[in-house]
Each structure stands twice: as C-alpha cells, then as structure tokens.
C-alpha cells in the first residue's frame, strides 16, 4: 500500500489511493479497525483517500493499526495506467501555455524596440 502517514500518539492518519479506488474494501478495513480493542473512532474519507484513527496508545501501537490496513491496495492497472485522453488534454494545455508565453515575450520585445526607436 503506497501511502503517507501522520502519527501522534493516539491519532493516526493514512492517505492512500487505495481508499479511493477500493471503497468497499476500505469500509471493511474501517470496520476491522473499529473492532480492535482500544480504537475509539475511525473516520474514512474515500473522496480524499484518507482514514483517521483515534486510539488508546496504552492498548495499541500505530504499527498494529498499520498492519491491519496492510492488505489494502489498488490493482496495478488502475494505479499505473494514465488515460490517453488525460495525456492528450495535458499536452494541449501545455502547448497553449507555451505558445502564449512565446507570444507574450515577442510582444514585450516589440514594445521595447518601439519605445527605443522613439528615444
């Protein structure tokens, strides 16, 4: 599971694409975490791809909580493949930005030359 973690004793937040691409499995992990003794609250946000666990550090460690989430991951084809439409749109946007920057620079230089000719 590729993720980022923020941990302070008693609170663990994990961000992962797996929470977005497999929401039903993420809910199962949420229920599993809630069943652990010492877990007070579990908030799952599938849109943001994060889960926040409030727990008693005297009863559990953050490593035990991470181990409970270990099997959740996105299938390779969903995680690694970029849609050709997305690539095309990004290319078009980059092209427009590049042409725009070129035109702005050309106009700027022309204005300086024009002002220089009058002086």
N, C-alpha and C positions, 0 to 999 in steps of 0.2 A: 504494500500500500504506500504510494507516494503521498507525502503529507507534510504539513508544517504543524508544529506543536508549540503551544504556550502553556506553561505549567507553573503554578504556585501551589504550595501545599493546600489541598482542599478543593482545588479547581483545576481542571484540565480542559483545554480546548484544542481540538484537532480539526484542521482543514484538509479536505481531500476531495478530489474529483469523484471518488467512489461514492460519496454521499449524494452526488447529483446523478450519476449515471446508473446507479442501482438503488433507487429509493426504497424499494420493498425490503431489500437485504439490510439497508441502513436502519429501517424501522425495527427489524429483527434484532440488530445489534443494540439498538436503543432499549428494547425490552429485556435483552440479556443483561445489559448493564444495570437496569433498574432492579433486576432480581438479585444482584450481588449485595451482600450484607455490607453496609457502610456507605452505599450510594444514596445520596439524598435527593438529587434531581438530575435529570438528563434532558437537555434541550437539543433537538435535532432541527437543523435548518437545511433542507435539501436544496433550496434555491441558492443559498450562499455556499453550500458544500461544507458545512461545519457541524460539529457536535460539541457541546459543552457539558461537562460532567462535574457536579458538585458532590464531593465525597468526604468521608471522615478519614484523614490521614493516619489516625491511630489504628484503623481497621484495614485499610488498603493502601497500596502504593500506586503511583501513576503508571509504573511498569506493568502491574497486574491489569490495570484498565486498558492499556495499550495492547496487551496480549489478548484480551477479549475481543479487540477490534481487528486483530491481525489478518484474518482471512478475507476481509472485505477489500475488493479491488475491482477496477474497471476491466472489462475484457480488452485485450490488446487492440482489436480492430476499432473499438470506439475511442480509445485513448490516443492512438498513434496516427490515425488517418485524418488528413485535412481535406475537406470537401473542395473539389475543383472550382466550384462557384465562389467559395470564400477566397481562394487563391486569385481567381480572376478579378474579383472585386477589389482586393487589396492591391493588385498590380495596377488596376485602372486608377485607383485613388493616388497611388504613389506617382504614376505618370502625370496626372493632373497637377499634383503638388510640384513636381519637378519642372514642368512647363511653366507653371505660374511663377515659380522662383526665377526662372530664366528670363521671363518677360519683365518681371519687376526690376531685375538687375539691368536689363537692356534700357528700359525707360529711365531708370535712375542715371545711368551713364550718359544717355542722350541729353537729359536735363542739365547735367553738369557741363557738358560740351557746349550746349546752347548758351548757358549763363557765361561760360568762359569766352565765347565768341563776342558777346556784348561788352565784356570788360576789356 
